[in-house]
């Protein structure tokens, strides 16, 4: 993490990178555009074509995402549930969903602005927004990691979800 050497508490809005404790030259890296996969990339011998910027994440609070879920499911719902419904009813449903998504987005932005620069507490859900692709770091609970099969695979997700909510936990909870 970038802030370890300065001993500042991590706060919402800070930009960080992730590195294994035993290798200060490797960082979680993703292009984010062509592929949403994340890899551990070594920057010891810096390739001029490789951009360190692809390893940076901004810390955000957990966002509401029920309106987004409804919007993503709307097409199927309209096709299945309201197959015979009038166009006017469909438009009303679409407008209602758009309003919900808009209010949710504004609420999430206001929440971020209120919490920006405030310290992060342990056991509080946070999200990490990939700086270059504007996608969220997500844990894929269905796939195992490529090299360490007992771990889950990390990737990038376009939208916030339960898989993008991560927590900082004190080490002693894992040692018990």
KEKE-3310 file (N, C-alpha, C; in steps of 0.2 Angstrom, whole numbers, plus 5000, padded with zeros to 4 digits):
npx = (5004:5002:5002:5008:5021:5020:5012:4999:4982:4971:4959:4943:4943:4957:4970:4977:4988:4990:5000:5010:5016:5029:5035:5039:5039:5030:5013:4995:4987:4978:4972:4959:4951:4952:4953:4945:4952:4963:4980:4996:5008:5025:5035:5049:5059:5056:5045:5044:5032:5023:5011:5011:5000:4989:4988:4982:4970:4955:4948:4932:4916:4904:4891:4874:4864:4852:4843:4851:4852:4838:4837:4845:4839:4827:4824:4822:4811:4801:4799:4795:4785:4776:4772:4760:4756:4752:4760:4761:4761:4773:4782:4780:4785:4798:4802:4800:4810:4821:4821:4823:4836:4843:4841:4847:4860:4863:4862:4872:4883:4882:4884:4898:4904:4902:4909:4922:4939:4938:4943:4945:4936:4940:4932:4922:4912:4920:4924:4934:4939:4945:4957:4961:4951:4939:4931:4926:4935:4933:4928:4927:4917:4914:4925:4941:4957:4970:4983:4985:4975:4966:4962:4951:4947:4951:4944:4939:4924:4910:4899:4895:4892:4888:4899:4909:4911:4922:4932:4943:4952:4958:4973:4974:4961:4962:4971:4966)
npy = (4994:5011:5021:5016:5019:5032:5032:5037:5037:5027:5034:5038:5041:5041:5036:5020:5006:4988:4976:4962:4957:4952:4956:4970:4975:4970:4972:4972:4972:4978:4979:4983:4987:4979:4967:4961:4954:4952:4953:4949:4960:4962:4976:4978:4977:4989:4990:5001:5002:4997:5003:5010:5016:5008:5000:5007:5011:5019:5022:5019:5022:5009:5006:5009:4998:4993:4999:4999:4985:4982:4990:4982:4970:4974:4973:4959:4957:4966:4959:4947:4948:4959:4956:4958:4970:4988:5000:5012:5009:5001:5011:5019:5011:5010:5023:5025:5016:5022:5034:5029:5024:5035:5043:5034:5035:5048:5049:5040:5047:5059:5052:5048:5061:5066:5057:5058:5059:5055:5044:5027:5013:4998:4983:4989:4990:4993:4999:4997:5007:5005:5015:5018:5011:5014:5004:4992:4984:4967:4952:4936:4923:4911:4906:4899:4905:4906:4902:4899:4888:4888:4901:4914:4921:4937:4951:4964:4974:4981:4987:4992:4979:4966:4958:4967:4973:4975:4972:4979:4970:4967:4959:4949:4943:4933:4925:4919)
npz = (5000:4997:5007:5018:5022:5026:5036:5038:5041:5032:5021:5014:4997:4995:4985:4981:4980:4978:4986:4988:5005:5005:4993:4987:4974:4966:4960:4961:4946:4931:4915:4912:4901:4889:4895:4910:4920:4934:4938:4946:4944:4941:4944:4944:4934:4924:4911:4897:4890:4899:4911:4927:4932:4930:4941:4951:4963:4969:4985:4990:4998:5003:4991:4987:4977:4973:4964:4952:4950:4947:4935:4927:4926:4920:4906:4904:4913:4908:4896:4899:4910:4906:4894:4886:4890:4888:4878:4885:4898:4899:4897:4908:4918:4914:4916:4929:4934:4929:4937:4950:4948:4946:4957:4966:4962:4964:4978:4981:4977:4985:4998:4996:4995:5008:5016:5011:5013:5026:5039:5037:5045:5053:5048:5040:5026:5010:4994:4979:4967:4951:4944:4930:4922:4928:4934:4947:4959:4961:4970:4964:4969:4963:4956:4957:4961:4949:4952:4966:4972:4984:4986:4981:4965:4959:4950:4939:4939:4931:4938:4955:4967:4979:4978:4976:4988:5000:5015:5028:5039:5056:5058:5069:5069:5060:5066:5076)
capx = (5000:5006:5002:5011:5027:5019:5008:4993:4976:4968:4953:4939:4945:4964:4972:4981:4989:4990:5006:5011:5020:5036:5038:5038:5040:5024:5006:4989:4987:4973:4971:4953:4947:4952:4952:4944:4956:4968:4986:5001:5013:5032:5038:5056:5062:5050:5044:5041:5025:5019:5009:5009:4993:4984:4988:4980:4963:4953:4944:4925:4912:4899:4886:4867:4864:4846:4841:4855:4850:4832:4838:4848:4833:4821:4822:4819:4805:4796:4797:4791:4779:4772:4772:4754:4755:4752:4767:4761:4763:4780:4786:4779:4789:4805:4803:4801:4816:4826:4821:4826:4843:4845:4841:4852:4867:4864:4863:4879:4888:4882:4888:4905:4906:4901:4914:4928:4944:4937:4947:4941:4936:4940:4925:4917:4913:4923:4925:4940:4938:4951:4958:4961:4945:4933:4928:4927:4938:4928:4930:4923:4917:4913:4931:4947:4963:4974:4989:4983:4968:4962:4960:4946:4949:4949:4944:4935:4917:4908:4895:4895:4888:4890:4906:4914:4911:4928:4933:4949:4951:4964:4977:4972:4955:4964:4976:4962)
capy = (5000:5017:5025:5012:5022:5039:5031:5041:5032:5026:5037:5037:5045:5040:5031:5015:5000:4982:4973:4957:4960:4950:4958:4977:4977:4967:4975:4970:4976:4976:4984:4985:4988:4973:4961:4963:4950:4956:4949:4952:4962:4964:4982:4979:4979:4993:4990:5008:5001:4996:5009:5009:5019:5002:4997:5011:5010:5024:5020:5022:5018:5004:5010:5006:4995:4990:5002:4996:4978:4983:4992:4977:4965:4977:4971:4953:4958:4968:4954:4941:4950:4963:4955:4960:4977:4993:5004:5017:5005:5000:5018:5021:5006:5012:5030:5024:5013:5027:5038:5025:5023:5042:5045:5030:5038:5055:5047:5037:5053:5063:5048:5048:5067:5067:5053:5059:5061:5053:5038:5020:5009:4991:4979:4993:4988:4998:4997:5000:5009:5005:5022:5019:5009:5016:4998:4991:4977:4962:4945:4931:4918:4905:4904:4898:4908:4902:4898:4897:4886:4889:4908:4916:4925:4944:4954:4970:4973:4987:4990:4989:4973:4962:4955:4973:4976:4972:4975:4979:4967:4967:4952:4945:4939:4927:4921:4915)
capz = (5000:4996:5013:5024:5024:5029:5043:5038:5041:5025:5021:5008:4992:4994:4980:4984:4976:4982:4984:4993:5010:5004:4987:4986:4967:4962:4962:4957:4939:4926:4909:4913:4895:4885:4900:4917:4924:4938:4939:4950:4939:4944:4941:4946:4928:4922:4904:4896:4888:4905:4915:4934:4933:4929:4947:4956:4965:4974:4990:4990:5003:4999:4987:4986:4971:4971:4958:4946:4949:4944:4929:4923:4925:4917:4899:4904:4916:4903:4890:4902:4914:4903:4886:4883:4892:4883:4878:4890:4905:4899:4897:4915:4922:4912:4919:4937:4935:4928:4942:4955:4947:4946:4965:4970:4960:4968:4985:4982:4976:4991:5003:4995:4996:5015:5019:5008:5018:5033:5040:5036:5051:5052:5047:5037:5019:5006:4987:4976:4960:4947:4941:4923:4918:4931:4936:4954:4961:4964:4971:4961:4973:4960:4953:4961:4959:4945:4955:4973:4972:4990:4986:4975:4959:4959:4944:4939:4938:4929:4943:4962:4969:4985:4976:4976:4995:5004:5022:5031:5045:5059:5057:5074:5068:5056:5070:5082)
cpx = (5004:5007:5005:5017:5026:5015:5002:4987:4973:4961:4949:4942:4953:4965:4978:4983:4990:4996:5007:5016:5028:5039:5035:5038:5034:5017:5001:4988:4982:4973:4964:4948:4946:4950:4950:4948:4961:4974:4991:5007:5019:5034:5045:5060:5056:5050:5041:5034:5020:5017:5007:5002:4988:4984:4985:4972:4961:4948:4937:4921:4907:4893:4880:4867:4858:4843:4844:4853:4843:4832:4841:4843:4827:4819:4819:4812:4800:4794:4793:4785:4774:4772:4766:4752:4755:4759:4767:4763:4770:4784:4786:4784:4796:4807:4804:4808:4822:4827:4824:4834:4846:4846:4846:4859:4868:4866:4870:4884:4888:4886:4895:4908:4907:4907:4921:4933:4943:4940:4942:4942:4937:4933:4920:4918:4915:4923:4931:4939:4945:4952:4957:4954:4939:4928:4930:4930:4933:4931:4925:4923:4916:4920:4937:4952:4967:4980:4988:4976:4963:4960:4955:4950:4947:4949:4940:4928:4914:4903:4896:4890:4891:4897:4911:4915:4917:4929:4941:4948:4958:4967:4975:4966:4957:4968:4972:4961)
cpy = (5006:5021:5022:5016:5029:5038:5035:5035:5032:5030:5036:5043:5044:5035:5027:5010:4994:4978:4968:4959:4958:4952:4965:4979:4974:4971:4972:4975:4973:4981:4987:4986:4982:4967:4964:4959:4954:4951:4953:4953:4964:4970:4983:4981:4983:4993:4997:5007:4999:5002:5007:5011:5013:4998:5001:5011:5016:5021:5023:5018:5013:5008:5006:5004:4992:4993:5000:4989:4978:4985:4986:4971:4968:4974:4964:4953:4961:4963:4949:4943:4954:4963:4958:4967:4982:4997:5009:5014:5004:5006:5020:5017:5008:5018:5029:5021:5018:5032:5035:5025:5030:5044:5041:5033:5044:5053:5044:5042:5057:5059:5049:5055:5069:5063:5054:5062:5059:5046:5032:5016:5002:4988:4983:4991:4994:4995:5001:5001:5009:5012:5023:5017:5011:5010:4996:4984:4973:4955:4940:4925:4911:4902:4904:4902:4903:4898:4896:4895:4887:4896:4909:4921:4933:4947:4961:4970:4981:4991:4987:4984:4971:4960:4961:4976:4972:4975:4975:4976:4967:4959:4947:4941:4933:4923:4917:4908)
cpz = (5000:5003:5019:5026:5027:5035:5043:5038:5034:5026:5014:5003:4991:4988:4982:4979:4981:4980:4990:4998:5008:4997:4985:4979:4963:4965:4958:4951:4935:4921:4910:4907:4891:4889:4907:4922:4928:4938:4944:4945:4943:4940:4942:4940:4924:4914:4902:4893:4894:4909:4922:4936:4933:4936:4953:4957:4970:4978:4990:4995:4999:4997:4987:4979:4969:4965:4951:4945:4945:4937:4924:4922:4922:4911:4900:4908:4912:4898:4893:4906:4910:4896:4883:4885:4887:4884:4883:4897:4905:4900:4905:4919:4921:4916:4926:4938:4934:4934:4948:4954:4948:4954:4968:4968:4964:4975:4986:4981:4982:4997:5002:4997:5004:5018:5016:5013:5025:5034:5040:5043:5049:5052:5044:5029:5015:4999:4984:4969:4956:4943:4934:4919:4922:4933:4943:4954:4964:4965:4968:4965:4970:4957:4958:4957:4954:4948:4962:4973:4978:4990:4980:4970:4960:4951:4944:4936:4936:4934:4950:4963:4976:4984:4976:4983:4998:5011:5024:5038:5049:5058:5063:5073:5064:5060:5075:5080)
residu = (UNK:UNK:UNK:UNK:UNK:UNK:UNK:UNK:UNK:UNK:UNK:UNK:UNK:UNK:UNK:UNK:UNK:UNK:UNK:UNK:UNK:UNK:UNK:UNK:UNK:UNK:UNK:UNK:UNK:UNK:UNK:UNK:UNK:UNK:UNK:UNK:UNK:UNK:UNK:UNK:UNK:UNK:UNK:UNK:UNK:UNK:UNK:UNK:UNK:UNK:UNK:UNK:UNK:UNK:UNK:UNK:UNK:UNK:UNK:UNK:UNK:UNK:UNK:UNK:UNK:UNK:UNK:UNK:UNK:UNK:UNK:UNK:UNK:UNK:UNK:UNK:UNK:UNK:UNK:UNK:UNK:UNK:UNK:UNK:UNK:UNK:UNK:UNK:UNK:UNK:UNK:UNK:UNK:UNK:UNK:UNK:UNK:UNK:UNK:UNK:UNK:UNK:UNK:UNK:UNK:UNK:UNK:UNK:UNK:UNK:UNK:UNK:UNK:UNK:UNK:UNK:UNK:UNK:UNK:UNK:UNK:UNK:UNK:UNK:UNK:UNK:UNK:UNK:UNK:UNK:UNK:UNK:UNK:UNK:UNK:UNK:UNK:UNK:UNK:UNK:UNK:UNK:UNK:UNK:UNK:UNK:UNK:UNK:UNK:UNK:UNK:UNK:UNK:UNK:UNK:UNK:UNK:UNK:UNK:UNK:UNK:UNK:UNK:UNK:UNK:UNK:UNK:UNK:UNK:UNK:UNK:UNK:UNK:UNK:UNK:UNK)
# end
